[in-house]
Every structure is written in C-alpha cells, then in structure tokens.
Amino acid sequence: MNVQNTVELSKSTKAVSDWWRGGVIYQIYPRSFQDSNGDGIGDLKGITQRLDYIASLGVDAIWISPFFKSPMKDFGYDVSDYRDVDPMFGSLEDFREMLDRAHDKGLKVMIDLVLSHTSDQHPWFGESRASRDNPKSDWYVWADPKPDGTPPNNWLSIFGGSAWQWDPRRLQYYLHNFLTSQPDLNFHSPDVQDALLDVARFWLDMGVDGFRLDTINFYFHDKQLRDNPALPIEARNASIAPAVNPYNHQDHLYSKSQPENITFLERLRALTDEFEGRACLGEVGDAQRGLEIMGEYTSGDKRMHMCYAFEFLEKRALTATYAKQVFDQLQAKAGDAWPCWAFSNHDVQRHASRWGLDDAAIRQHTVLMMCLRGSACLYQGEELGLHEADVPFEMLQDPYGIEFWPEFKGRDGCRTPMVWAAQDEQSGFSTGEPWLPVSAAQSEKAVDRLEADRQSMLHHYRRAIALRRAHPALASGVQSEMRQVGSVLMFQRENASESVFCAFNLGAEAKRVDLPEGNWRVLGQDLGGVDGEGSVTLRPAQFCLMVRDEG
C-alpha cells in the first residue's frame, strides 16, 4: 500500500466512532516539533505546517503535549489556565486553525489534559492558599503538620523529597506528587470535579477528538492520609521513577490509585460520550499494579476507552519471555482491558538507546508493535530511528535531570528538536537558537534524507502502519495466547475474515520454529519478513508474518 492510499484510508475512517480501537497515535511534543517564528521554541503554527508529513505516515491521530498557559516549571505540565494557549505556542485561533487543518487531512486531534494538579500560579491555588475558609479552601490537598512540625505522612514526590510543601499563609502543608510548584487538586471535592469536567467540555465543544489524560491514577488520595508501606528491595521497580529515586522504596497504596477514582472516570466518560467519536487515553503510573489498574480503568464501556502502563517504557528489554509475561498478566488480571502500547515518549529515554537496538531491531520492534492487540503510540522522531540525544549538564532544562544528575540525566535527551532538513540551520527546526540543542547525530537521520531513500526507516514505518490498516485483524482482532520458543515470540491475530500468524526472533541467535497447521502465505514482504513451508528459520531481528489462505 503506498503513502497516498494510506492517507485516503485515514480520511475514509474519519467518521468511525471507534477509530481509537487499534488506532495509531502520533505524539507531538510541541516545544520541539517545529518553530514557526524563530524564537527557538516549537509552536502550534509549526504543527500546522507539518500536518502533511504527519498524514503521510498513515496514523489515525495526533496527541499534543500541553500547550496551555503555564509558568513552564515542568514545561506545560504545570497549568495556570486550562482554557487558553500559552503565548509561546500561539493563540486559541492558532489552535482552531490547526484543528481544522488536521481534520481536513483525516487526522484526529487529542490534547493532553493534566487534571491531577495545577501550577501554583493558577488562580484556583492563589485563592485556596489565601485562607482556610474561602470558597476554594478545599480545592487542593491541605493538611496540618504532625505535632513536631513535620509533614503529615511519609508520601514522596516523584521529583524527589517529600510530597508535602509547607505554606506559611495557611500554616499547613499542601500535597504535590511532582514539583513543589505543582500542587495536587482535591478530587474529593465535588466542586473540583465539576470544574475539571467543564474544562473538558470546553475543548470537546471546540472539536478535539479526545484526551490523553496525564497521571490518571493520581487524581484521588487517601482521605485518612495513611503512610505508604515500604517495599522490599526485591520488589522495587524503576519503571516510574529512576532507580536512584527513593520514590521506588514505597508501595504507593494511599497516595494514588484510590477506588473513588472509578466514579470520576465514569463521569468523564459520560461527558465524552455526549460527543460522537471522541476517546480518552489514560496514563497509568504504577510500578506494581499498572496492568491491573489499566484493566479497572478500561473495563466495560463506561470508563476510559484505553490506557497505557509502563511495561514497555521501562529499561528492561523487550524479550520474548518478558512480552509473554506481560500479556499473560494482562489476560489474567484484565482480560477485557484495551491497552495502548508505546515504546518511547517524552518522559523516557528513546527505546532505540534504552534497549540498545540497531536498525534491524528497530524495524522489527516497529512491526511487532503494529501486530500487538491494542492501540499504538509513536513518539515524534521515532519513525526516523532516532537514538537518545546527548545533552550536557550545562544545557539541561529538565528539573528532574538536574536533581538526579549524573546517575539520571533527565528527559531532555528525548525532547531535543525534531530534525527536518540535514543541511538547514538547526536542521530545519528553527531559524533561532533552540531551547534545547539540535543533535548533530540525529541530524544525520533528518526527514529530508530519509524521504529520498525508499528503504529508509521512515518508509519502513509507513509500510508497517499501512500493513496494520490493511489488515483489520491486526488493528482490532482478537489475539491468541502468546507462545515462546526460545527467543521467538509467536501469536495469532484473528477476526471474522482473516487470521494472521506473527513470529519475532527477539534474541541473538537464529531459531527455527514450526508454523501452525494450514495453508499460509507470506504477508508484508516489503517489510523484510521471511517465508517458509511448514517451518521457518528466523535470524536475530527477523520476523515472519503470514495470513491463512482459506482457499
């Protein structure tokens, strides 16, 4: 299937209400995508300029990281006005233009709603901290100190230190699961829930196609403020926070993932369902119960449409053993959950570097993602085969990296500017000095160079996405139980009209595997897969896709 056909197929599915089921979503980090005015920071007009490129990938939707008004202490994830665009990104009119243009090209637009917390510059917080008896006094999580003046419990911030910050105005502590400048909203207040649902309605009325919901399991806290228990060393998992962060020492039973969250998610889903074809994608941040929570939050048709956990965003390599383990756990804990898989995003080291992949392995992993049951998120630049950029300490912007340097270098390495034209100033990202340095190593894989090579990584991504679109069994069919033969991962995807057999050698040695019974023909030869009769030998990083020939 060529690129034009892929784009036309995208347009033809625009009105389908369940477009998200098996859809491919392209994440844009707006600060680093395309700068249109030369100030070194990407913006909404820059996204509009690049919509033809995005549509050419064949994806269903774009997810845009926050562009709301913000003091930018956490680069937009600290919102000071939910209903307006920060001037560095443009204006509401720029957003409307981008939204209309994207829809004209058959692209859905999802925006990143950060509901668990605001900036300390938000007017809500300014009023809440003014006194203990004002109308918004309970809109944030306030608590008295212990008798000795220390915080009310042992909860920790993901960004380091206590999750409580003393406020001299109220003579109380306020909760912040992230930076001290990101106070947590109190979802136990019905007024807070109503205000946030009004925010969602504002953007739905404008025409957005859905939301990526940041830290969706952090909305509620335990009203009794009970201490989190300690985790034994063998149970600690660094998928949510880096290993050097003591956040991993606790089992966060009470600071997040509370049962009351379900009711709010059902309210949010009911609102979303008032609008045709909208969808909610939740981010589940939990190192111990991520898959279980994903199942709870996507169960039935009254909660979230889909969620993603961190199983494939952590340091652990995607081996056949681990992939089977994840899917076995998902089936056991949440068989009807609808996952959304991602290998890279704006918060983790790019997977090409994190897993030490060469180009052949990157290509294989791309096809694997397009074959897994669930939806898929691609992160800008992933389609170029980009590795993590090296950002020296003196140029770091990320407070997370600055706090834990050098053992953890933060998130700037995956947030450096997109590379569009290898020979242009700042690789085509900006005519000014960029907010993060453009990576010279990444520039070697700029879009213009890869466009000219039909065998490049960019064209491979297009073919892989087109394959998924051409075979509904891969997008939304059922998935058999995964099987593992040594380093080879095997499974089948089926719907009423076809059955697709998938095998991936994720190891370092060649392995011969038997094909299922039946007549099979090779699928996706232009992706580099191999054929076989009865059995097939897969070299490292090879894969085999076959469709059952019912004739």
N, C-alpha and C positions, 0 to 999 in steps of 0.2 A: 504494500500500500504506500503510495507516495505522499509527500507532505500535503499537497493540495487536497487530496482525498481525506486526509486526516482532519484538516481544518473544516471541510464541508461536513464531515461526520459530526464534528463538535457542534456545528451550527444546527444540525438536524436534531440533536438531542437537547437543545436549549430548554424546551418546554417540559421535559420529562421530570416529574416531581421527585423521583428517587434517583436523580443524576448522581448523587453523592455515593450511592451504594456501588462500590468498586471504582469510583471516580479517582482521577489523578489530579492532585492539587499541587500547584507550584508556589512555594513560599518566597515572598519578596521581603527583604529587609530594606526598607525604603532609604535609610541613610546611605546605603552602599550600593544601590542598584543603578541609578542614573541621575546625574546632576544636570539640570536644565539651565541654571542661571550663573554658573561659575563660582559659587560660594564654597565648593568643596563638599557639599552635603547633598545626597540624593533627595528627590522630591517627587510630588505627585505628577507634575508635568513630565518629569523624566520617565515615570512608569508609562504614561500615556504614549510617549514617543517610542517605547519598546514593545507595545502590545502586539504588533505584527510578529515580532520574534517569538513572543510567548505563545501566541496562537499557533505558530508554525510547529511548535513542539507536539501539539496534539493533546495538550492537557485539558481537563474539564473546567478548572477553576484556578484562581489565584487567591492566596491568603497573604494579606498585607499586615506586617507587624505594625504596632501602634504608631499613629501619626497625629494623635490628639495633642492639645495644648499640654505642655509639661515643662518643668524646670530641667528635665533631662539628666537627673542624677542617675537614673537607670535607663537612659536613652529611650524614653517614651513609655516604659512600663511603670512610670510614676505619673499618673494622670492628674492634671489640675482642672481640666474642663472636658467632660466626656462628649460635649456636643459641638466642639469646634476643632479646627485643624490648627496645629502649631504653625506659626508663620514660616518657620524654616522649611516646612514641607509644602506650603502654599496656602490655599483657601478652600472653603467649602465648595465654591464654584469650581475650583480645580478638581476636587474630588468628584463632583457630579459629572464633569466632562469625562474624566477617566472612567467612571462607572458606565456612562452611556456608550463610550467607545468600546469598552470591553464587551458589553452586551451585544453590540453590533457585530463583534467578531466571534460570538458564540462562547464567550468566557464568562463564567460565574465569578462573582467577587465576594470573598469572605474577609471580614475585618477582625482584628484581634481585640477582643474585649477583656480588659483587666478589671475584674469585678471584686476580687478579694481584698484589694487595698487601693488607696489613692496616694497622691502626693501629699506631703504635709502642707503644700501650698494650695490645696483645694479649699474653696470657701467652706465646704462642709466641715473640714477639720478645724479651720480657724474658728468657726462658731462653737464646735464641740469642745475645744480645749479652753474656751473663754471662762467657763464656769461649770459647776456640777448640776445646775438646774435650768439650763437654757433648752430650747426646743430640740436641739440636736445633741444634747449632752450624752445620750446613749448610742449615738450613731457609730462610735468607734469602741474598741475594747479597752475599757479603763479598769484599773484595779488598784486597791490600796497596797502599800508595801507591807511586808511582814513587820513584826514589832521591832526588829533590828534594822529596818530601813532597806533591806534587800528586796529584790523582785519577788512577786507573789508566788512564783513557782520556778521550775528548772527548765522551762522551754527555751530552746536555742533558735537562733536565726540562721537561715541558710547561708547568709553572707558573713557569718562569724559572730561569736559572742552571744550574749543574752538576747532573747526575743522581746525584751521589755526595755523601754526607754523612759526615764524619769521626766516628768513635765512639771516645772516649777509653778505654772499657773494654777493647775488643779491640785497640786501636791499628790499626784497619783502617777502610776506607770501606765503607758499605753503599749499595746501589743504591736509588734512589727515582725512578721516572719521573714522579711527581707531587709532592706536598708532601714536605718532609723528614720529616714525621710519618707518611708512608705508605710504609714500606719494602717493597720487592718480594720476594715469595716466590721461592724457588729451585725451579722446576719440574723441574730436572734431578735432584732428589732423589725417589726413588720414595715415600718416606715422606710427603712433602708432597702428592704426587698422591693417595695413598691417604686422607690426612686430609681433603682437599677433596672427594673423592668421598663420603666418609662424611657430610660436611656436606650435600651434595646429596641423599643418601639420606634424611637426617633430614627434610628438607622434603617430599620425594616421599612418604615414609611418612605425613606429616601430611595429604597430599592436594592439594598445589599442582599445578597443571596444566602447569607448565613454568617456565623461567627465561629472563630477559633477562640475558645474560652481558656484563658490563661489560668493555671493553677486551680483547676476546677474543684479539686478536693480540699482546698484550703479555705473555703467560704465560711464554714462554721467551726467554732472552737467549743471545747467542753465548758459548760457554764459553771461547773464546780472548780475549774482551774486546777484539776488534779495533776500532779507531777507525772511526766512521762517516765516509764520504766527504762532501765538500762538494757542495752543489747549486749549479749556475749560477743566476744571478739569474732568467733567463727560465723556469727550471723550478720555481721556488718557488711553492707553493700554500698559501694561508692558510685552507684548509678545516678543518684540525685545530687549529691554533693561530692567534691573531690575527697580522696582518701585522707588528706591532711586536715580536713574539716571535722571538728568534734561533733558536728551535727549527726554524723553517722554512728555515734555512740548511743543514741537513744532509739527506742521504739516509739514512734510518734503517735501513740494511741489517742492522745487527748488534744493535741494542738491542731489536728486536722482530721479529715475523713470521718466526720461525725454523722450519725444516722439522720439527723434533721436535714442534711443536705438534699436528700432524695426529694422531699416535698418542694423545695425551691426549684430544683431541676425540672420537676413536673410542671411547675408554674411557668418556667421559661420555655419549655417545650410547647405548652398550650398556647402561649403567645406566638411562638414561631409558627405554629400550625395554622394561625389565622391568615397566614400569607402563603401563597402557592409556591411550592418548590424551594423552600428555604431549609437550611440544615445547620446543626450545631455540632462542632467538633471540640471535644474536651481534652485538655491536657491533664493526665493523672500523674502527679508526682509522689510516688510512694515506692520505696525500695523493697519493701517486704510484701505488700499486698496489691501491687499495681494491677495485675491481671484480674484479681478478684473484684477490685473496685471498678475496673473497666466493665466487667460483666454486670455489676449492680447498676451502673450509670447508663448502660445501653439496653438493659433488659426491657422487652416489650416495646410498645410504640408510644409511651407517654413520657419517656425520659430523653436522653441525648440520642442523636442519630448515630454517632460514632465517637470513639475516644481513642487516644493513644497513650500507651505507657512507655517505659524507658528500656524495655528489654533489649531492643536493637539499637539503642542510643548509648549504651554503655561501652566500656573499654573491652569487655570480653568479646573475643572474635566470634563471628557467626559460623560456627562449625555445624556439621550435620547433627552431632549429638545435642548441641545447645538448641538449635532450631526445633528439633523434635521435642525436646524437653519443654520449650515454651509453648508449642502448640498442644502438647499433651496436657499441660497445666491449664491452658486456656479452655480446652474441652472439658476438663474435669471440674473447673471452678465456674465456668461461664460459657456453656456450650452455645448459647444463642447470642453472645456478645458480637458486636460488629466493630472490629478493630480498624485502626488506620495506622499503617506502618511507615516509619521513617528511619533512615539510616543516618541522616545528617539534619541539623537545623542550626539556628542562630545561637544556641546555648552550649553546643558540644563541639569538640574537635571534629573536623571533617572526616568522614569514615574512611576515605582513601588513606589518610595518615593514621587514624586511630587503629585501624586493623592491618596496616602495612600492606595494602593491596597494590599490585602492579596493574597495568591497563587491562590485561586479560581478565584478571579477577574482578576489576571494577565492572567490566562488561557483563560478566557472569552474574554478579550480585544485582545488577540492574534488571536483568531478565528474571532473576529469582523474585525480586520484589513485584514485578508485573504479573507473576504467577501465583502469588500468595493470596489466600482468601482475605478479603478486607479491602479498604481503600488505601491509597498511597500518597505520601507527601514527598515531594522533591524540593530540595533547597537550592536557591539560586547559585549557579556556578557548578553544581553537582554534575550537570549534563555536559560540562567541559572536562570532567575528570580531574577537577582541581584538588590538590592536596592542601593541607593547612599552611597558611602563610606564617612567616616568622616575623613577629613584631617585637622589637627590642623594648626593654623595660621603660626607657625614657620616652617612648612614644605610646605607651599604653594609655587607654582611655577607660577601660573596664575596672570599676572599683573592686570587683570580685578578684580579678587577677592581681591587682596592686596589693590587696590584703594578703594573699597566699603565695605570692612570688617568692622564690622561683619554682617551688615544688608544683605549683599550679599556675599556669600562665594566663588564666582567664579565657575570655571568649572573643577577644579581639582578632585572634588568628583565623577565625571562621567568618569574621564580619568585615574583612577588608573589601575594598571596592570591586565590583564586577568588572571584568576585563572584556572590552568590546572590540578594540582595534589595536593590534600589537604595536604598530608604529606611531600611533597618535599620542599626543600629550596625555599623560595619566591613563594611557590605554583606552581612551575614549570615554572614560567615566566623567571627567570634569575638565574644564579649562583652568580651574584654580587649584590651589593646594588642598588635597583631600583631607578629610577629618582623620582618616587612617591611611597609612602609606599604601600605595598600589604595589602589589607584589611583582617583582621582576620575573620570578619563576612562574607565577601564574600567567603573566602576560604572554609567555610562550604558547599558551593554550587559549588565546583570545578568540572570541567568536568569529572574527573575520577569517582567521587562519583555518579554523575547523570547518567553516562553511564551505571552503574551497576544496576540502578533501572528503569525498563521499564515504571513505572508510573511517572517518574520524569518530571520536567518542560522541560528539554532538549528534551526528547522523545515526549512530547506534541507538542512542536514547530515543530518537524519533521513531526508529523502526520498532523498538521494544514497546513503546507506548501504543503505536499503531497496531501491533500484534494483539495487545490486550483489548483494544477497541474492536478489532475484527472478530474476536472470539469471545462472545458473552460468557462462556463457561469460565474463562479466566477472570473476567471482571466481577461476576456476581454468582457464579455457580457454587455448588457445594464442593467441599474439599474432603478427600478421603483421609484416613489416619495416615500420618507420615510414617514412612519406613526408612530405616537406615541400614545400609550395607557398607560397613567400614566408614569411609569418608564421604560416601554418596548418600545424598538426601533424595528420597523419591516420594511422590504423591500424585494423585489424580484430581482433576477438576472436571465437574460434570454439570450439565443442565439437561433440559429435555431433548435437545437437538444434537449434542456432541459430548465427547469425552476426550480430555487432553491428559496425556501422561507426561510428567515432568521429572527429570533426574538431573542433579547437580553434583559434580565432584568438588567438594569444598576442602579437599585435602591436598597433600603434597606429592602423592603417588598415583599412578594410573590404577584404575579399578574397573573390572568387568562385572556388569550386572545383567540380570535377565529381565527381559521385557514382559509385561503382563500378557496373558493369552489373548489372542485375537489378531485381527489384521490392522496394522498400524502404518501410517505414512508420516514422513518427517514433516515438521511444521517449522516455519521460520528459518529456512536455510540461510537467508541473507543475514541472520543474526550470528551465524557461526556455529550452530549446533551440529551434531553428527547423527548419522542414520545407522541402522543395524538390522539384522534379521534374527529374531529370537533373542539376541543379546547384543550388548554394545559395550565397547571399552571407552571409558572416559578418562582423558588425561587431566592433570590438575587444571582447574579453572574451566574445564569444558562442561557443557550441559547438553541435554537431549530433550527435545520437545516433540511429541508425536500425537496425532489425532487418530482416533479409531475410525477405520474405514468400514462403515456399515454396509457398503455394497458388496 
